[in-house]
Amino acid sequence: MRSVITLTSDFGLCDGYVASMKGAILGISPEASIVDISHEIKPQDIHQAAFVLATAVPHFPPKTIHVVVVDPDVGTERPAIIVKTVSGYFVTPDNGSLSYVLKPYLINPQPSGGSVSVKTGFKSELALKVIKITDRSFCQSPVSNTFHGRDIFAPAAAYLSIGKNLFDFGEEAETIEMLALTAPQNNPDGSVTGHIIHIDHFGNLITDITSSDITQKRDSAVIEVGKEHIKGISKTYAAGPDLLAYIGSSGYLEIAVKNGHAASQLAVKTGDTVKLCDLHRG
């Protein structure tokens, strides 16, 4: 069976960076099937990369190798790591890029930033192993100070795909970095305060409020965003008004403008709050 390797980066597509990574992979693993998740991550935006990656990972076979390179600290002492989980393998800088993938498995239910123990920070069903890539025989030579995607991460993924043992790449890491992710807050009046965590290609606002956070009846729910109030949670774009709220394909509450760009129309950005209330309360 051909190994599947995915690529996520902030490299864009107008330069040769992505092609160079693919070339490095195919030179080692010519039968690999390479899939692009996204190369349009905003430059240095690890939060966006972490979210976009997490929306795609569940739809790949569990032995897929995911390469994630959004690396503001390239060339520094930050570790390059390989992470093995029940969801697949991940080859990435240790900078929080796996935060959304790993979040459901945190022992502490609240999202926490900084270093989290590999052995005690996550539920055992994650089957987490984290290896630092220290054996340079698995890297291109010489290793550029500015392009570890091509010289370290792509070759490591390729060698994994042809059966190299995880523990051959280096020593086990004791911790892994996690971003300080937002979480919806339940208020005393029964409302929920959430946050915009992503704005997609269409300008739709994706919040951190999930379907399980919504206790209001959908026809009586009121969503406050920017200066607007949206009544009701629609099932589809077609079933709602021009400005509507709905549960998106990844399970989050989203806000959209039919045939428009919600982020521009509402003048909001990632990090801004969204409040979910009940029309009949109070």
Secondary structure, DSSP 8 states (H G I E B T S, - for coil): ---EEEEEES--SSSSHHHHHHHHHHHH-TT-EEEEEES---TT-HHHHHHHHHHHGGGS-TT-EEEEE--TTTTSS--EEEEEETTEEEEEESSSTTHHHHGGGBSSSS---EEEETTTSB-GGG--EEEE---GGGS-SS--SS-HIIIIIHHHHHHHHTT--GGGS--B-SEEEE------EE-TTS-EEEEEEEE-TT--EEEEEEGGG--S-TTTEEEEETTEEEES-BSSSTTS-SEEEEE-TTSEEEEEETTS-HHHHHT--TT-EEEEEETT--
